[in-house]
Amino acid sequence: HGVEYAFGAHDYPTSGVFEVEPRQCPGFAFRKSVFIGSTTLSPAELREFIEQHAGNYNGDTYHLIAKNCNHFCNDLFEIDWKLYPRLGEPTCEN
Protein backbone atom coordinates (compact mmCIF):
# COMPACT_ATOMS: atom_id res chain seq x y z
CA HIS A 1 0.00 0.00 0.00
CA GLY A 2 3.00 2.30 -0.26
CA VAL A 3 3.54 2.53 3.51
CA GLU A 4 6.17 0.99 5.77
CA TYR A 5 5.32 0.45 9.44
CA ALA A 6 8.09 0.36 12.01
CA PHE A 7 8.71 0.37 15.76
CA GLY A 8 11.31 2.58 17.40
CA ALA A 9 12.41 3.99 20.73
CA HIS A 10 11.49 7.23 22.47
CA ASP A 11 11.21 8.30 26.12
CA TYR A 12 7.43 8.24 26.51
CA PRO A 13 4.86 5.56 27.45
CA THR A 14 3.08 5.98 24.12
CA SER A 15 3.25 3.95 20.94
CA GLY A 16 6.60 3.73 19.21
CA VAL A 17 4.94 2.44 16.03
CA PHE A 18 5.08 4.80 13.09
CA GLU A 19 4.68 4.83 9.34
CA VAL A 20 7.06 6.13 6.70
CA GLU A 21 7.54 5.96 2.97
CA PRO A 22 9.01 2.53 2.14
CA ARG A 23 12.81 2.36 2.32
CA GLN A 24 13.00 5.95 3.64
CA CYS A 25 13.12 5.57 7.44
CA PRO A 26 15.07 8.55 8.84
CA GLY A 27 18.37 7.65 10.45
CA PHE A 28 18.72 4.30 8.70
CA ALA A 29 20.40 3.21 5.49
CA PHE A 30 18.17 0.91 3.44
CA ARG A 31 19.91 -2.34 2.57
CA LYS A 32 17.39 -4.98 1.52
CA SER A 33 13.67 -5.75 1.24
CA VAL A 34 12.34 -9.05 2.55
CA PHE A 35 8.99 -10.12 1.11
CA ILE A 36 6.80 -11.39 3.95
CA GLY A 37 3.50 -11.82 2.15
CA SER A 38 0.59 -9.79 0.89
CA THR A 39 -2.84 -8.73 2.11
CA THR A 40 -6.28 -8.09 0.72
CA LEU A 41 -6.97 -5.51 3.45
CA SER A 42 -7.59 -2.00 2.20
CA PRO A 43 -5.09 0.68 3.29
CA ALA A 44 -7.59 1.89 5.92
CA GLU A 45 -8.18 -1.64 7.23
CA LEU A 46 -4.45 -2.32 7.43
CA ARG A 47 -3.84 0.92 9.29
CA GLU A 48 -6.64 0.08 11.75
CA PHE A 49 -5.10 -3.37 12.28
CA ILE A 50 -1.69 -1.82 13.00
CA GLU A 51 -3.23 0.74 15.36
CA GLN A 52 -5.01 -2.03 17.29
CA HIS A 53 -1.66 -3.66 18.04
CA ALA A 54 0.53 -0.56 18.35
CA GLY A 55 -0.32 -0.19 22.06
CA ASN A 56 1.82 -3.25 22.77
CA TYR A 57 4.87 -1.36 21.48
CA ASN A 58 5.44 1.78 23.51
CA GLY A 59 8.57 3.71 22.65
CA ASP A 60 9.88 3.50 26.21
CA THR A 61 9.75 -0.33 26.07
CA TYR A 62 12.00 -0.60 23.01
CA HIS A 63 15.15 -2.65 23.62
CA LEU A 64 17.84 -3.12 21.00
CA ILE A 65 17.99 -6.88 21.60
CA ALA A 66 14.87 -7.94 23.53
CA LYS A 67 12.09 -5.85 21.91
CA ASN A 68 12.90 -4.20 18.61
CA CYS A 69 11.45 -3.69 15.13
CA ASN A 70 12.02 -7.35 14.25
CA HIS A 71 9.95 -8.45 17.25
CA PHE A 72 7.21 -6.06 16.14
CA CYS A 73 7.17 -7.56 12.65
CA ASN A 74 7.29 -11.16 13.85
CA ASP A 75 4.54 -10.60 16.43
CA LEU A 76 2.19 -9.15 13.84
CA PHE A 77 2.56 -12.29 11.75
CA GLU A 78 2.03 -14.65 14.68
CA ILE A 79 -1.52 -13.38 15.20
CA ASP A 80 -4.24 -16.01 14.95
CA TRP A 81 -4.85 -16.31 11.18
CA LYS A 82 -8.46 -17.32 11.81
CA LEU A 83 -9.13 -13.90 13.36
CA TYR A 84 -7.50 -12.06 10.46
CA PRO A 85 -7.78 -14.38 7.44
CA ARG A 86 -7.55 -11.51 4.96
CA LEU A 87 -4.01 -10.73 6.07
CA GLY A 88 -2.80 -13.85 4.32
CA GLU A 89 -0.12 -16.08 5.73
CA PRO A 90 3.45 -14.86 5.37
CA THR A 91 5.65 -16.57 2.83
CA CYS A 92 8.83 -15.53 4.61
CA GLU A 93 9.69 -14.04 8.00
CA ASN A 94 11.88 -11.06 8.80
C-alpha positions as CSV (number, residue, x, y, z in Angstrom):
1,H,0.0,0.0,0.0
2,G,3.0,2.3,-0.3
3,V,3.5,2.5,3.5
4,E,6.2,1.0,5.8
5,Y,5.3,0.5,9.4
6,A,8.1,0.4,12.0
7,F,8.7,0.4,15.8
8,G,11.3,2.6,17.4
9,A,12.4,4.0,20.7
10,H,11.5,7.2,22.5
11,D,11.2,8.3,26.1
12,Y,7.4,8.2,26.5
13,P,4.9,5.6,27.4
14,T,3.1,6.0,24.1
15,S,3.3,4.0,20.9
16,G,6.6,3.7,19.2
17,V,4.9,2.4,16.0
18,F,5.1,4.8,13.1
19,E,4.7,4.8,9.3
20,V,7.1,6.1,6.7
21,E,7.5,6.0,3.0
22,P,9.0,2.5,2.1
23,R,12.8,2.4,2.3
24,Q,13.0,6.0,3.6
25,C,13.1,5.6,7.4
26,P,15.1,8.5,8.8
27,G,18.4,7.6,10.5
28,F,18.7,4.3,8.7
29,A,20.4,3.2,5.5
30,F,18.2,0.9,3.4
31,R,19.9,-2.3,2.6
32,K,17.4,-5.0,1.5
33,S,13.7,-5.7,1.2
34,V,12.3,-9.1,2.6
35,F,9.0,-10.1,1.1
36,I,6.8,-11.4,3.9
37,G,3.5,-11.8,2.1
38,S,0.6,-9.8,0.9
39,T,-2.8,-8.7,2.1
40,T,-6.3,-8.1,0.7
41,L,-7.0,-5.5,3.4
42,S,-7.6,-2.0,2.2
43,P,-5.1,0.7,3.3
44,A,-7.6,1.9,5.9
45,E,-8.2,-1.6,7.2
46,L,-4.5,-2.3,7.4
47,R,-3.8,0.9,9.3
48,E,-6.6,0.1,11.7
49,F,-5.1,-3.4,12.3
50,I,-1.7,-1.8,13.0
51,E,-3.2,0.7,15.4
52,Q,-5.0,-2.0,17.3
53,H,-1.7,-3.7,18.0
54,A,0.5,-0.6,18.4
55,G,-0.3,-0.2,22.1
56,N,1.8,-3.2,22.8
57,Y,4.9,-1.4,21.5
58,N,5.4,1.8,23.5
59,G,8.6,3.7,22.7
60,D,9.9,3.5,26.2
61,T,9.7,-0.3,26.1
62,Y,12.0,-0.6,23.0
63,H,15.1,-2.6,23.6
64,L,17.8,-3.1,21.0
65,I,18.0,-6.9,21.6
66,A,14.9,-7.9,23.5
67,K,12.1,-5.9,21.9
68,N,12.9,-4.2,18.6
69,C,11.4,-3.7,15.1
70,N,12.0,-7.4,14.2
71,H,10.0,-8.5,17.2
72,F,7.2,-6.1,16.1
73,C,7.2,-7.6,12.7
74,N,7.3,-11.2,13.9
75,D,4.5,-10.6,16.4
76,L,2.2,-9.2,13.8
77,F,2.6,-12.3,11.7
78,E,2.0,-14.7,14.7
79,I,-1.5,-13.4,15.2
80,D,-4.2,-16.0,14.9
81,W,-4.8,-16.3,11.2
82,K,-8.5,-17.3,11.8
83,L,-9.1,-13.9,13.4
84,Y,-7.5,-12.1,10.5
85,P,-7.8,-14.4,7.4
86,R,-7.6,-11.5,5.0
87,L,-4.0,-10.7,6.1
88,G,-2.8,-13.8,4.3
89,E,-0.1,-16.1,5.7
90,P,3.4,-14.9,5.4
91,T,5.6,-16.6,2.8
92,C,8.8,-15.5,4.6
93,E,9.7,-14.0,8.0
94,N,11.9,-11.1,8.8
